[in-house]
Structures are given as C-alpha cells and as structure tokens.
C-alpha cells in the first residue's frame, strides 16, 4: 500500500505509460480521454483505506484550485483570477474543495496533475511552459502539495508518455516511455 502521494501517483503514471505506449499502441484518445483513462483505470486501481488515495471522492477532474499569489512585477499579481481549473486534483478528504465559507479560493489540495496531449507534428521536448511555471509557483507556495506534469504524444508513428514531479517549487527528474 502506497501512503506517499508522490509514489502513489508515480506508480500509476508508470502503469498508464506502459499501457498507452506498449500495450495499447493503437488506442486513440484526446487529452480528456487520457485523463479519464488514467483516473479510472490506473489512479483508482489501488485505492484502499489508509492508502494515499482512499476513495474516489478525493479525486476531481477539471477542478478549481486557488491561484498562487506570486507578484510579477511587485504589486501586480502574476495570476489575476482567484482560481484556476486543473486537470486532476486530489484532496485530503472527500468533502474538501478550494472554497472557504466566504467563497474565497483558500484551500490547497494534496496533489495537482496537469496533462497535455499532442496528436500532430513532432513531439515536444519540453512540458507546457505555463503548466510548468504554474506548478513551480504553486508548490513553492504550498510545499505540502505535489504536482505532476504529464505529456502524451501520438502522431506520425511516434508515441510516448512522459511525466515529471514538481515539489517545493522544483521540477524533479523526468520519466518517460519509450
């Protein structure tokens, strides 16, 4: 049983990548298809009481989270809206949301996964810059939240899945298949 969120998600991403690249190379799915396949087939696979994710209710797809409060330049918020929608958000409890009693975006989740899928052209060597910078800013401000950048690509006979953990404002080692 995985109790650490980063390992729990990392293991699920490894299994998804193997399935996506090696076991189902003809499967066609856009970004939302990939996100839903990941959540329903791989992230939820080892859920149990006491694990990093104990129930489906903790997982949200297309969920609002508060924006980082970074100012660039000083006095000007880098992220202007109070909240942003993220691909996959994992909360501590089933009833958690970003909102406080005054409907302000105040609560930070345990994990945020940002996903991009490309279906044409050549595969990008880098993760989406906005998602990367957003997760760096968010996890620097909320070090108890772990982030993941995920990229899938399927075009011109090329297929891959890569991911990287973002924690405490730093992008860690990138993993990929192939």
Secondary structure as GFF3:
##gff-version 3
##sequence-region A 1 178
A	DSSP	alpha_helix	5	18	.	.	.	ID=ss1
A	DSSP	pi_helix	19	23	.	.	.	ID=ss2
A	DSSP	alpha_helix	31	37	.	.	.	ID=ss3
A	DSSP	pi_helix	38	43	.	.	.	ID=ss4
A	DSSP	three_ten_helix	56	58	.	.	.	ID=ss5
A	DSSP	beta_strand	59	66	.	.	.	ID=ss6
A	DSSP	beta_strand	83	90	.	.	.	ID=ss7
A	DSSP	beta_strand	111	118	.	.	.	ID=ss8
A	DSSP	alpha_helix	129	141	.	.	.	ID=ss9
A	DSSP	beta_strand	146	155	.	.	.	ID=ss10
A	DSSP	beta_strand	158	167	.	.	.	ID=ss11
A	DSSP	beta_strand	170	177	.	.	.	ID=ss12
###
